[in-house]
Amino acid sequence: MTGQAPPTSGPGREESEPAGASPPAAETAEPQPVEVPQPRPAPPSAPRPVVPARPGPTVPADPTAYRIDRLAAALTIGEALLVLIAMASLVGVIRNDSPEVRVLGIVNIVVIGIMMLAAVVAAVVIVAVSVRGGSPRARFVTWAVSGALVFAVPGVLLLLLTLLQAGIAWRGALLSIPTTIFALWTFRRMQRNRKPPWWLLLVAFAWGLLVAAYFAQIVEGVLHVVITAEVLPGIAAIIGHSAAAAFPEELGKGAGVIVIVLLFWRRIDGMLGGIVVGACVGIGFQFAESMTYMIGSFDTVLYQHWYRQVTGLLISHATYTGIIGAGVGLAMQFVDWPRRVLFTGAGFAVAIAAHLVWDVFAFGHLYWESDDSTLQLFVVQPLNLLVLKGPAFAVLLFLVVVALRQETRLLHRHLQAEAGTTFGAVTPAEVPVLVNAPLRFRMRLRALWRGDHQAYARVKRLHAAQLDLAFVRWRRERGDPQPPGAEESLRHRIGRLRSEPAAHQDERL
């Protein structure tokens, strides 16, 4: 048809002519109008396919990030301690042997009653969230928030009472702060391959200072009042008072070790980690106990500080609870419950026995005493501590040595296995250095001596990442659940740290 462009689409057209070609001239004599080439029209409008954006690297969900079973066990232990406090308070109120015990018992019963009502509400909320089929994170957060609200009231009460006690014995508290920091630093240094974060040690210290000390004060106080009223003075009374002190104190402190291990199990490695956590709980308890004796004249404060915060700081409650921590840490390395119960119970038994030995001699005044105050202060008293508490401290040091050797052997084996792979995160030449803390320190010191602070920090981070990789392999071997990609992430970090010196050199150039 004249004046109409020929079809521009269709199989025949596309195969015979290129797009936009002019039609052939007509053979008739009549002049034909010249057709201007038309652009190929677009096909019928159709929705353009939406190309999805390229997804980023997916991070697999960590099925072990929200361990409700561990959180529930920790909350159950806390509730059990509060129930024991309520029972002891009820006994104190009913017997009415001491006005102070009775008043404090009434306060405890009221506070724990409020907590129980909050626990009922929290249980309803937890059940509602579970029935609705929430995500693991939602259920875990519900458990955690509910538990925090339930324990908020008694927690505030414990904090206020501790601050009141520290305010009364403020001179002793100020004197004890430096020695307490030194003790925490000393036990932290025992973990030579992977030191725990300071916040974890402070959590352990807070449990001993607040929870364990108050639990022992209430339960032990009621037991002492009952024994004094019902048992005649003599050997039976001495043993009764000794047991009334040893059992509640070690139970409250040991419960804290178990709770911390349940909640922060990825931060605690084996028996050595349990020892350090237990010792820090004991140091917190020692601080609170010292405050109860540092009241009066300044001479009394100085004597009690020397006795409890200097000569007896490391070999008293830190030792007892450290032994409990050794049992709990060793139990962590097994998956079967019989051995877990066995080692945990053994730690409690040894700690209570060591505590009983000291209390029997203390309540019975069976240790050596001198009329010379100077001799008593600087010779007799340290000798008494060495003879009666020294064996338990020697047991603790033996457990530290055994745990450190076991940890070093396991790290050496896993570092050797990693060095035998093609990943390059650990080389065979690095293995002897990584399992030797003094060698690692000397390498960092050489960098610091040259004035290269960047090299010092890099070497420190590199060694820490390589040791973390060995610990992750160790936990995987013993069956502990690990986050997906934990080893790959550490190898990537190690590779990035290895490339840092070249980057710094490029910057200097």
Summary of the structure (lengths in Angstrom):
residues: 509
radius of gyration: 35.5
end to end distance: 76.4
largest distance: 146.8
contacts: 1540
relative contact order: 0.07
helix: 75%
strand: 0%
